[in-house]
Amino acid sequence: MLQARGLQRQAEGPDPAAAAALYRRVIALVPRSAEAHLRLSEALMEAGDLDGAVAPARRATELAPRSAEAWAHLGTLQHARGRGKEDARPLAKQALERTLSFFQKTLR
């Protein structure tokens, strides 16, 4: 995981495709890791594969349904997809509303 994260943040330029490959290997070893699915989705999004990033983002929210970070990422991803695909817009709204509800509960 750390090696993959490093590839996403390299000083000489990130390599999200290489990071995604490593996250896939982590998921093969630890399939119920919400963080690995979330980071894979982030790497795919950074590589420009918005559609490919959806499944691991959804899986992260399934594995960690109380993770505001996972829901925020899914909402942001769907929002980005919604610029070109109208069917993603309601999905973005739904995920971002879920994120907002987590923050509201935290602030109480």
PASEBA-1860 file (N, C-alpha, C; in nm, 3 decimals):
! residues 108
1> MLQARGLQ> 0.084/-0.119/0.000/0.000/0.000/0.000/0.088/0.125/0.000 ~ 0.190/0.125/0.084/0.276/0.243/0.091/0.351/0.266/-0.039 ~ 0.395/0.159/-0.099/0.466/0.172/-0.227/0.373/0.229/-0.334 ~ 0.251/0.183/-0.338/0.154/0.233/-0.435/0.124/0.380/-0.408 ~ 0.106/0.414/-0.280/0.077/0.554/-0.244/0.191/0.645/-0.288 ~ 0.313/0.594/-0.272/0.430/0.671/-0.316/0.429/0.696/-0.465 ~ 0.384/0.599/-0.542/0.376/0.618/-0.687/0.276/0.725/-0.725 ~ 0.173/0.741/-0.643/0.075/0.846/-0.671/0.131/0.984/-0.642
9> RQAEGPDP> 0.232/0.992/-0.556/0.279/1.122/-0.509/0.426/1.150/-0.540 ~ 0.485/1.081/-0.634/0.626/1.100/-0.666/0.657/1.245/-0.702 ~ 0.770/1.292/-0.652/0.812/1.431/-0.677/0.837/1.456/-0.826 ~ 0.891/1.356/-0.896/0.921/1.375/-1.039/0.800/1.350/-1.127 ~ 0.688/1.328/-1.068/0.565/1.307/-1.143/0.496/1.180/-1.099 ~ 0.369/1.188/-1.072/0.297/1.069/-1.025/0.281/0.965/-1.136 ~ 0.266/0.842/-1.094/0.243/0.732/-1.187/0.119/0.656/-1.140 ~ -0.001/0.714/-1.161/-0.122/0.651/-1.109/-0.151/0.513/-1.169
17> AAAAALYR> -0.108/0.489/-1.292/-0.132/0.358/-1.353/-0.052/0.250/-1.280 ~ 0.072/0.279/-1.246/0.154/0.184/-1.171/0.098/0.167/-1.030 ~ 0.051/0.275/-0.971/-0.010/0.268/-0.838/-0.134/0.179/-0.844 ~ -0.216/0.194/-0.946/-0.337/0.113/-0.960/-0.302/-0.036/-0.969 ~ -0.196/-0.068/-1.041/-0.154/-0.208/-1.052/-0.116/-0.264/-0.916 ~ -0.046/-0.184/-0.835/-0.009/-0.230/-0.701/-0.132/-0.243/-0.611 ~ -0.225/-0.149/-0.621/-0.347/-0.160/-0.540/-0.426/-0.285/-0.577 ~ -0.426/-0.321/-0.703/-0.494/-0.445/-0.744/-0.429/-0.567/-0.679
25> RVIALVPR> -0.297/-0.563/-0.667/-0.227/-0.674/-0.601/-0.262/-0.678/-0.453 ~ -0.271/-0.561/-0.390/-0.310/-0.556/-0.249/-0.451/-0.613/-0.232 ~ -0.542/-0.574/-0.320/-0.680/-0.622/-0.312/-0.687/-0.773/-0.331 ~ -0.601/-0.828/-0.415/-0.598/-0.973/-0.433/-0.559/-1.042/-0.302 ~ -0.473/-0.977/-0.225/-0.430/-1.034/-0.097/-0.527/-1.005/0.017 ~ -0.587/-0.885/0.013/-0.677/-0.841/0.120/-0.804/-0.784/0.055 ~ -0.891/-0.871/0.006/-1.006/-0.824/-0.072/-1.107/-0.740/0.006 ~ -1.105/-0.748/0.138/-1.202/-0.671/0.217/-1.142/-0.541/0.272
33> SAEAHLRL> -1.034/-0.495/0.212/-0.973/-0.369/0.253/-1.042/-0.252/0.183 ~ -1.122/-0.181/0.259/-1.191/-0.064/0.203/-1.091/0.039/0.155 ~ -0.983/0.056/0.231/-0.884/0.156/0.192/-0.817/0.120/0.061 ~ -0.786/-0.007/0.039/-0.724/-0.047/-0.087/-0.816/-0.019/-0.204 ~ -0.945/-0.047/-0.188/-1.041/-0.019/-0.295/-1.053/0.131/-0.319 ~ -1.055/0.208/-0.210/-1.063/0.353/-0.223/-0.941/0.408/-0.296 ~ -0.823/0.363/-0.256/-0.699/0.413/-0.319/-0.689/0.368/-0.465 ~ -0.737/0.247/-0.495/-0.739/0.203/-0.635/-0.828/0.297/-0.716
41> SEALMEAG> -0.944/0.329/-0.663/-1.035/0.419/-0.733/-0.970/0.555/-0.755 ~ -0.903/0.606/-0.652/-0.834/0.735/-0.667/-0.729/0.729/-0.777 ~ -0.650/0.622/-0.777/-0.544/0.609/-0.878/-0.604/0.601/-1.018 ~ -0.713/0.526/-1.033/-0.777/0.517/-1.165/-0.833/0.652/-1.207 ~ -0.890/0.724/-1.112/-0.942/0.857/-1.142/-0.829/0.950/-1.186 ~ -0.717/0.943/-1.115/-0.602/1.026/-1.151/-0.546/0.989/-1.288 ~ -0.561/0.862/-1.325/-0.513/0.816/-1.456/-0.612/0.849/-1.568 ~ -0.728/0.904/-1.530/-0.827/0.944/-1.630/-0.931/0.838/-1.660
49> DLDGAVAP> -0.930/0.726/-1.588/-1.027/0.619/-1.610/-1.143/0.636/-1.512 ~ -1.228/0.733/-1.538/-1.339/0.764/-1.446/-1.437/0.648/-1.436 ~ -1.471/0.586/-1.548/-1.565/0.474/-1.545/-1.506/0.354/-1.470 ~ -1.379/0.329/-1.490/-1.313/0.218/-1.420/-1.298/0.241/-1.271 ~ -1.302/0.367/-1.230/-1.285/0.402/-1.088/-1.413/0.381/-1.008 ~ -1.526/0.367/-1.075/-1.655/0.359/-1.005/-1.667/0.232/-0.921 ~ -1.638/0.116/-0.978/-1.657/-0.010/-0.905/-1.575/-0.016/-0.776 ~ -1.446/0.017/-0.779/-1.373/0.013/-0.653/-1.420/0.120/-0.553
57> ARRATELA> -1.467/0.234/-0.603/-1.521/0.337/-0.513/-1.647/0.287/-0.444 ~ -1.734/0.224/-0.521/-1.857/0.167/-0.462/-1.823/0.058/-0.363 ~ -1.726/-0.025/-0.398/-1.686/-0.134/-0.308/-1.632/-0.077/-0.177 ~ -1.557/0.032/-0.185/-1.505/0.095/-0.062/-1.620/0.140/0.028 ~ -1.727/0.195/-0.031/-1.840/0.239/0.051/-1.917/0.119/0.107 ~ -1.917/0.008/0.035/-1.983/-0.113/0.086/-1.905/-0.171/0.203 ~ -1.773/-0.172/0.192/-1.689/-0.229/0.297/-1.679/-0.137/0.419 ~ -1.690/-0.008/0.397/-1.682/0.090/0.507/-1.795/0.191/0.490
65> PRSAEAWA> -1.918/0.149/0.518/-2.034/0.236/0.493/-2.036/0.364/0.578 ~ -1.955/0.371/0.680/-1.951/0.491/0.763/-1.829/0.579/0.733 ~ -1.762/0.551/0.623/-1.644/0.627/0.585/-1.683/0.750/0.503 ~ -1.675/0.865/0.565/-1.705/0.989/0.494/-1.608/1.009/0.378 ~ -1.483/0.967/0.396/-1.384/0.982/0.289/-1.424/0.900/0.166 ~ -1.469/0.778/0.188/-1.510/0.693/0.075/-1.631/0.752/0.005 ~ -1.730/0.797/0.082/-1.850/0.857/0.021/-1.817/0.987/-0.051 ~ -1.729/1.068/0.007/-1.690/1.194/-0.058/-1.619/1.166/-0.190
73> HLGTLQHA> -1.531/1.065/-0.189/-1.461/1.030/-0.313/-1.560/0.983/-0.419 ~ -1.654/0.895/-0.379/-1.754/0.847/-0.474/-1.835/0.963/-0.530 ~ -1.873/1.056/-0.444/-1.949/1.173/-0.491/-1.870/1.259/-0.586 ~ -1.744/1.280/-0.554/-1.657/1.360/-0.640/-1.637/1.290/-0.774 ~ -1.618/1.161/-0.770/-1.601/1.081/-0.891/-1.726/1.089/-0.979 ~ -1.842/1.069/-0.918/-1.966/1.074/-0.995/-1.991/1.215/-1.049 ~ -1.951/1.315/-0.972/-1.964/1.453/-1.021/-1.878/1.473/-1.146 ~ -1.755/1.423/-1.140/-1.666/1.435/-1.256/-1.725/1.360/-1.376
81> RGRGKEDA> -1.780/1.242/-1.351/-1.843/1.166/-1.460/-1.967/1.238/-1.511 ~ -2.037/1.308/-1.423/-2.160/1.377/-1.459/-2.140/1.490/-1.558 ~ -2.018/1.536/-1.571/-1.991/1.640/-1.671/-2.015/1.589/-1.812 ~ -1.995/1.458/-1.830/-2.015/1.400/-1.963/-2.128/1.300/-1.970 ~ -2.174/1.255/-1.854/-2.279/1.153/-1.851/-2.386/1.197/-1.753 ~ -2.500/1.229/-1.806/-2.608/1.280/-1.723/-2.655/1.181/-1.618 ~ -2.647/1.051/-1.648/-2.695/0.951/-1.552/-2.609/0.946/-1.426 ~ -2.489/1.003/-1.428/-2.402/1.004/-1.310/-2.438/1.116/-1.214
89> RPLAKQAL> -2.510/1.216/-1.260/-2.541/1.332/-1.175/-2.624/1.296/-1.052 ~ -2.732/1.219/-1.065/-2.807/1.183/-0.944/-2.725/1.095/-0.849 ~ -2.635/1.015/-0.904/-2.548/0.932/-0.821/-2.451/1.019/-0.743 ~ -2.403/1.125/-0.806/-2.315/1.219/-0.736/-2.389/1.286/-0.622 ~ -2.509/1.331/-0.650/-2.589/1.397/-0.547/-2.612/1.305/-0.428 ~ -2.646/1.182/-0.457/-2.674/1.083/-0.353/-2.550/1.060/-0.265 ~ -2.435/1.040/-0.327/-2.312/1.015/-0.251/-2.270/1.137/-0.171 ~ -2.283/1.255/-0.230/-2.244/1.376/-0.158/-2.340/1.407/-0.043
97> ERTLSFFQ> -2.467/1.376/-0.059/-2.562/1.393/0.051/-2.527/1.298/0.165 ~ -2.485/1.178/0.132/-2.445/1.081/0.234/-2.322/1.134/0.309 ~ -2.228/1.192/0.237/-2.109/1.250/0.299/-2.148/1.362/0.393 ~ -2.237/1.449/0.347/-2.281/1.561/0.429/-2.347/1.512/0.558 ~ -2.425/1.406/0.549/-2.490/1.355/0.670/-2.388/1.305/0.771 ~ -2.276/1.247/0.726/-2.171/1.204/0.817/-2.108/1.324/0.887 ~ -2.083/1.431/0.812/-2.023/1.550/0.872/-2.118/1.618/0.968 ~ -2.244/1.621/0.937/-2.343/1.680/1.026/-2.351/1.604/1.158
105> KTLR> -2.345/1.473/1.152/-2.347/1.391/1.273/-2.222/1.415/1.357 ~ -2.108/1.434/1.290/-1.983/1.458/1.361/-1.984/1.592/1.432 ~ -2.048/1.691/1.372/-2.050/1.827/1.428/-2.146/1.841/1.545 ~ -2.237/1.749/1.562/-2.334/1.757/1.671/-2.275/1.721/1.804
END
